């Protein structure tokens, strides 16, 4: 039976995008399958008292510059030349994260995930603008009207909230967070450890 990698995910994290793009070779080598668990990163921060790196390290001399260097190294190592920092960052992801829950319910999670990731971190689109989101989803062949309407469904809202609360209860404090069984790994720089755990 294939191992399962749980990926606690929010579109607003550039490191979530980079991890997602770096995962396919790991999954191929280990035979594992990935299960995306939508969480609202801002909500997770509030629940755990965490802050974004931009806020947390703003006053630490050299820290953000080094983080940017590490990102460039990761991009080069994994051949992720399509990545670009979104010019609208930080983007409020409430709408598109609810949309991910709605897309799963409509059984179009994979194309939705791909379309929104590419729009956010390759095309630099403003993905907290409903009109832009509708344009992106329509271009991907998805029913934008139905998916956007579903983001207002109380059950969809409740599912995203519950997923965020469950993540905090498991010890998660940010994104990307991975679970292999009950073992937790945080950050794109832990993917080697994730692969080892999947192969164990």
N, C-alpha and C positions, 0 to 999 in steps of 0.2 A: 504494500500500500504506500502510495506517494506521501512524503512528508508535506505538511502545510506550513507556509510562511504567512503569518498574519502581518499586515502592513497597515499601521495606523497612519491615516493619510489626510492631508488638507492641501488643496490646490495652491494655497497662498505661500507655501514653503518652497523656495527654489531648491532646497536640498531634497525635498520629496520628489520633485521632478527629476533631479539628477539621479537619485536612487532608483526610481522607476525605470529610467532609461538604461541604467547599469545592471539591472536585475536579469534580463533574459539569458545571458550566458551562464549565470549562476544557477538559474532554474534548469537550464539544459544539462549542466554538468551533474546536478544533484537529483534530477528527476522530480523536484518538488513543484508544488503548485502554490500560487500566491492568492491570498484572500484579502482584498482591500477592505479596511474597516474605516468608514468615514467618521471623522471627528472634526469639531470646530476648534481650530487652534487657539483662537482668542478665548474661547470658553475654557479650554484646557489650561491656558495661562492663568485665568482667573481662579480656577479651582485649585491650582497648585502654588499660586504665588510666584509664578515664573514670569519672565519678560523676554521679549525678542532679543536676539543678539545685538541688533542695532541700538536698542535701549540699554541693555545690560552692560555693553562694552563701550558705550559712547565716550566715557571719560578715561578709558584705559589706553594709554599711549601705545600705538602700534598694533593693537589687537585687531581692529577691524581691517586694517591693511593686510595683516597676516591671514585673516579669514578669507579675504578676497584672493590672496595668493594660493591658499589651499584649494579654493574653488577652481581656479585656473588649472592647477595641477590635476585635479580630479577630472575636469573636462578633457584635458589632454590625454590622460591615462586611458579613459574609456571612449575616446573618439566622439565626444558629444558636441561637435562643432556647431550644431543648430541652436544650442543654448544661447540665450541672451537675457540679461537682467531686464525685467519688465519696467518700462519707464514710469509706470503708474504705481509702482511698489511703494508702500504696502497696499494691497488690494483687499477690500472687504469681501470675503469669500462666502458669506452666508447664503446668498442666492445660488451660487454654483455648487456649493456643498449640499444644500437641500436638493438641487437638481440631480446630483449624483445618486442620492437616495431614491429619488423618483425614477431615475434611469434604470436603476437596479430592479425596481418594482415592475418597470415596463420591459425588462429583459433587453435593454440596450446599453448596459453598463460599459461594455468594452468600447464601442464607438464614441460614446459620450466622453469617457475618460480620455481617449486619444485626442478628440477634437478640442476639449477644453485645455488639456495640458499643452498642446501645440500652440493654441491661441495665447495662453498665458506666458509661456517661457520660450517660444520660438518666434512668434509674430508680434509680441508686445502689445496685445489688445487689452483694452480696459474692461476687464471681465466682472466689474461690479455695476456695469451699465446694462440694464435689461435689454436695450435695443441691440447692443453689441453682442450680448450672449445669444439673442435670438438669431442674429445674422450668422454667427459661428455655427450654431446647431443646425440651422437650415442648410448651410453650405455643406455640412457633413451628412446630409440626407436624413436628419432626425426631425421629429415633429416638435418643433420649438414651442409652438403654442401650447400643446398638451403638457410638455415637460415644465414649462414656466408656470402654467396653471397649477400643476401638481406641487410646486414648491410652497403653495399656500395651504395645502392639505394638512390639517392638524396631526394626522398620523405620520406624515413625512417629517414634520417639525419635531414631533416627539421622538421619532427614531434617531434623528441626528443628535438631539439632546441626550438621549439615553446612551448612545454610543460614546459620546464625549464623557459623560459621567462614569461609564464603565471603564474607559481608558484610564481616567484619573484613579479610580479605585484599584486598578491593577498596578499602579505605580508609574504610569506614563506621565510625563511632564512637558513633552514637546513632540514635534514631528520633524523627520520621520522616526517612528518607533517601530521596532519589529519584535514579534514574539515567535519563538520556535518552541512549541509546547508552552511551558510556563517561564522559559528563559527569555528575558527582555534584553534588547540591544537598541541603543539610541544613536542615531546619526548615520550619515552616509559613510563615514569612516569606519563603521563597524561591519561593513558588508563581508569582509574576509572572515570575521568571527561568525556571522550569520551563515555563510557557506559551510564553515566547519561544523556548525551545529546541525545544519540540514543533512550533512553527510555522515553524521555520527550514528 
